[in-house]
Amino acid sequence: MKRTTLPSAVGCAVVLSLLAVGCATRERGTPAGQKESIMLENVPRVVQGDPGDLSRPSRAHAMYAALENAMRILGEPYDYDFLMGVSGHAFRLMIHEGGVYIEPPDDGQGHYFRYHTLGAVGFQKKGGTHAWCTEKPDEDTAAEIRASLDQGIPVLKYHRFPQWGVIIGYEDGDFIVNAHNGKQERITLFGGLAGCHVLERLPRRPDVALSVAASFGCIVDYAFRERMPQGDTTWFHKQYSGLAAYDAWISHLRQGRIKDKFAGSWNYKTLLDARRAGLGYLKQARRYYKGEPLGELDALIEKYGAVVSHLHENLKHFPWKEDASEHTDDAIAALSKARDMERDAFTFMRESSLAAGTK
């Protein structure tokens, strides 16, 4: 992992620019022994697309798009599909009791993300801040971030609701974020460090085969779990999970509680994105199986290929409109069939030997 230390700025133009920024810049002076600026090299863009366009990746779930970006910076082989799948999030569905928000996976902040997903790819959360913390200046957090970047490890950053980015450098007291829109943006210590995940490598490389096998147990658990356990996520409290979430979504549609474009069109698209990633994950998992379990996995791939096709074909019933109530009946029919198809797939997964172990 290469990184570049930027030269110190000198000259009248720099002095004038520092004066223009104000006293806060001087107060954030560089401590003795600390680099003034650094920028990680070979940084790819964070690219998100349209889940409805099957010809290209969509990466609608920004936390995993950011984690993929960090893995690529670090030279790790784990892509968006694998990260979504090994975490189990590609196969999850959640809906709030009030029906206001629909969330295919959670926001990535939960216990499971920190202690399973990161561990599956050889990392753990070392420090940082809570995603919803107050935006007060935190010199300790800033020091953690700088130390991580000095070691060549990027930092995940909750960046503009509901997106995530990756902190890839610092300069002149600011941090540089590789944002979800493909651009690099600056944030300051004063009001910009909420929601940072500082990562560190685990002492041993992960056993990916075991992580893959464990993911199937997790997928089945959440599919048949009616309610999310308390403490699994940071700010969701009363929510339906898995197949029960389909029932709640359908119920809310029938009661006219979900009409707006965000809770309808966008959330359906993120469901499609998640299942697309799940299908990609299942195909990647083939390398870890042989014999009868491989045959079971191929059958599961066929089932999820059908799920993705069904969701894509019915995207038209979830238009980006303020009031899509004229599509309610078709939307309910589409979700009902998707639920039945997934129930069949989850039941098959539960009865298979996929979670027992790999080759």
Summary of the structure (lengths in Angstrom):
residues: 359
radius of gyration: 22.0
end to end distance: 31.8
largest distance: 72.2
contacts: 1157
relative contact order: 0.14
helix: 48%
strand: 14%
